[in-house]
Amino acid sequence: MQWSSIAGHGVLYGLAVSVLFTVALLAGFLASRDFLVDAYPPAIRERYAKPKSARGRRVALCFGLIFWGACFLPLLIVALLDLRATTGGDLGFLPAAACAAIVFATMSAYDLVVIDWLVFAGLRPRLMTLPGTEGMKEYRDLRFHLVQGLKGSPLVLAVGLVTGGAVAAVEALT
């Protein structure tokens, strides 16, 4: 098994997932600017002083279902099938787990650097700014986003382990 193929597939499909993630975020913000209000820095949430609207809750649910169910999972399956075709045989637990973890880690890094730091904190588009919080310095809090990203980093391992287990189980049954 060539680890460069595994890493290459992981990064390539991770970037593809990231593009779909960006499109889904844009659609979510166009539908309801407060759909991710719970992910904003505390001072911004305090000044906004409103719970997520009913529309925001519906948009957040649709975003999650569409992104994870119709974008991430299918692309992860395609990545694994493509990797399997490239290697010419069963993947086994470790290569499948590594590829899936790299896909998720790539998307997570993209979310932190591009979405959170460059767009949210740097460009601060009006679409992502909650009404009444314009100009707050907390929008530029890079440390907040880094800490949030690190809190989610165990998911990289979880995605890898679950995917590796699922692939190994399916290959054992076929």
C-alpha positions as CSV (number, residue, x, y, z in Angstrom):
1,M,0.0,0.0,0.0
2,Q,1.4,3.3,-1.0
3,W,0.9,5.9,1.7
4,S,1.3,8.7,-0.8
5,S,-1.8,7.5,-2.6
6,I,-3.8,7.4,0.6
7,A,-2.6,10.9,1.6
8,G,-3.3,12.2,-2.0
9,H,-6.8,10.8,-2.0
10,G,-7.5,12.2,1.4
11,V,-6.3,15.7,0.6
12,L,-8.0,15.8,-2.9
13,Y,-11.3,14.6,-1.6
14,G,-11.0,16.7,1.5
15,L,-10.6,19.8,-0.7
16,A,-13.7,18.7,-2.7
17,V,-15.7,18.3,0.5
18,S,-14.4,21.8,1.6
19,V,-15.7,23.4,-1.6
20,L,-19.2,21.8,-1.0
21,F,-18.9,22.9,2.6
22,T,-18.4,26.5,1.5
23,V,-21.3,26.3,-0.9
24,A,-23.5,24.9,1.9
25,L,-22.4,27.6,4.3
26,L,-23.2,30.3,1.8
27,A,-26.6,28.8,1.2
28,G,-27.2,28.6,4.9
29,F,-26.3,32.3,5.5
30,L,-28.4,33.4,2.6
31,A,-31.4,31.5,4.1
32,S,-30.8,32.7,7.7
33,R,-27.9,34.8,9.0
34,D,-28.3,33.4,12.5
35,F,-28.2,29.7,11.6
36,L,-24.7,29.3,13.2
37,V,-25.2,31.9,16.0
38,D,-24.1,29.3,18.6
39,A,-20.7,29.1,16.9
40,Y,-19.9,32.8,17.2
41,P,-17.6,34.2,19.9
42,P,-19.4,34.8,23.3
43,A,-19.2,38.6,23.2
44,I,-20.9,38.6,19.8
45,R,-23.6,36.2,21.0
46,E,-24.1,38.4,24.1
47,R,-24.5,41.6,22.1
48,Y,-26.8,39.9,19.5
49,A,-28.8,38.8,22.6
50,K,-31.3,36.6,20.6
51,P,-31.6,32.9,20.6
52,K,-31.4,31.1,17.2
53,S,-34.6,31.9,15.3
54,A,-37.0,29.2,14.3
55,R,-35.9,29.7,10.7
56,G,-32.2,29.5,11.8
57,R,-32.9,26.2,13.6
58,R,-34.6,24.8,10.4
59,V,-31.7,26.0,8.2
60,A,-29.1,24.6,10.6
61,L,-30.9,21.2,10.5
62,C,-31.2,21.3,6.7
63,F,-27.5,22.4,6.5
64,G,-26.4,19.4,8.6
65,L,-28.5,16.9,6.8
66,I,-27.6,18.1,3.4
67,F,-23.9,18.6,4.0
68,W,-23.2,15.5,6.1
69,G,-25.7,13.2,4.3
70,A,-25.6,14.4,0.7
71,C,-22.0,15.8,0.5
72,F,-19.6,14.5,3.0
73,L,-20.6,10.9,3.2
74,P,-21.1,10.3,-0.5
75,L,-17.7,12.0,-1.3
76,L,-16.0,9.9,1.4
77,I,-17.4,6.7,-0.1
78,V,-16.3,7.8,-3.6
79,A,-12.8,8.6,-2.2
80,L,-12.6,5.1,-0.7
81,L,-13.8,3.4,-3.9
82,D,-11.4,5.4,-5.9
83,L,-8.6,4.5,-3.6
84,R,-9.6,0.9,-3.7
85,A,-9.5,1.0,-7.6
86,T,-6.1,2.7,-7.5
87,T,-4.6,0.1,-5.2
88,G,-6.2,-2.8,-7.0
89,G,-7.7,-4.6,-4.0
90,D,-9.3,-4.5,-0.6
91,L,-8.2,-1.5,1.5
92,G,-8.4,-3.0,5.0
93,F,-8.8,-1.1,8.2
94,L,-5.7,1.2,8.4
95,P,-5.6,2.6,4.8
96,A,-9.4,3.3,4.9
97,A,-9.1,4.9,8.4
98,A,-6.2,7.0,7.3
99,C,-7.8,8.2,4.1
100,A,-11.1,9.1,5.9
101,A,-9.2,10.9,8.7
102,I,-7.2,12.9,6.1
103,V,-10.4,13.9,4.3
104,F,-11.9,15.2,7.5
105,A,-8.7,16.8,8.7
106,T,-8.3,18.6,5.4
107,M,-11.9,19.9,5.6
108,S,-11.3,21.0,9.2
109,A,-8.1,22.8,8.4
110,Y,-9.8,24.5,5.4
111,D,-12.7,25.5,7.7
112,L,-10.3,27.1,10.2
113,V,-7.9,28.8,7.9
114,V,-10.1,29.8,5.0
115,I,-13.6,30.1,6.4
116,D,-12.9,31.2,10.0
117,W,-9.7,33.2,9.7
118,L,-9.6,34.6,6.2
119,V,-13.3,35.1,5.5
120,F,-15.1,35.4,8.9
121,A,-12.3,37.2,10.8
122,G,-10.5,38.9,7.9
123,L,-13.0,39.9,5.3
124,R,-16.0,39.9,7.7
125,P,-18.7,39.8,5.0
126,R,-22.0,41.4,5.9
127,L,-23.7,38.1,5.2
128,M,-21.9,36.5,8.2
129,T,-22.2,39.5,10.5
130,L,-25.1,39.3,12.9
131,P,-27.3,42.5,13.0
132,G,-26.3,44.9,15.8
133,T,-22.8,43.4,16.1
134,E,-21.1,45.2,13.2
135,G,-17.6,46.3,13.9
136,M,-17.0,44.2,17.0
137,K,-13.3,43.3,17.5
138,E,-14.3,39.8,18.5
139,Y,-14.9,39.0,14.8
140,R,-11.1,39.2,14.5
141,D,-10.5,36.8,17.4
142,L,-8.3,34.2,15.7
143,R,-7.6,32.4,19.0
144,F,-11.3,31.7,19.5
145,H,-11.5,29.9,16.2
146,L,-8.3,28.0,16.8
147,V,-9.5,26.7,20.2
148,Q,-12.9,25.8,18.7
149,G,-11.1,23.9,15.9
150,L,-8.9,22.1,18.4
151,K,-12.0,21.1,20.4
152,G,-13.3,19.4,17.3
153,S,-10.0,17.7,16.4
154,P,-10.9,14.3,18.1
155,L,-13.5,14.0,15.4
156,V,-10.7,13.4,12.9
157,L,-9.8,10.2,14.8
158,A,-13.4,9.2,15.3
159,V,-14.2,9.5,11.6
160,G,-11.1,7.5,10.7
161,L,-11.8,4.7,13.2
162,V,-15.5,4.4,12.3
163,T,-14.7,4.5,8.6
164,G,-11.9,2.0,8.9
165,G,-14.1,-0.3,10.9
166,A,-16.9,-0.1,8.4
167,V,-14.7,-0.7,5.4
168,A,-13.0,-3.7,7.2
169,A,-16.4,-5.1,8.1
170,V,-17.8,-4.7,4.5
171,E,-14.7,-6.3,3.0
172,A,-14.8,-9.2,5.5
173,L,-18.4,-9.9,4.4
174,T,-17.8,-9.7,0.7
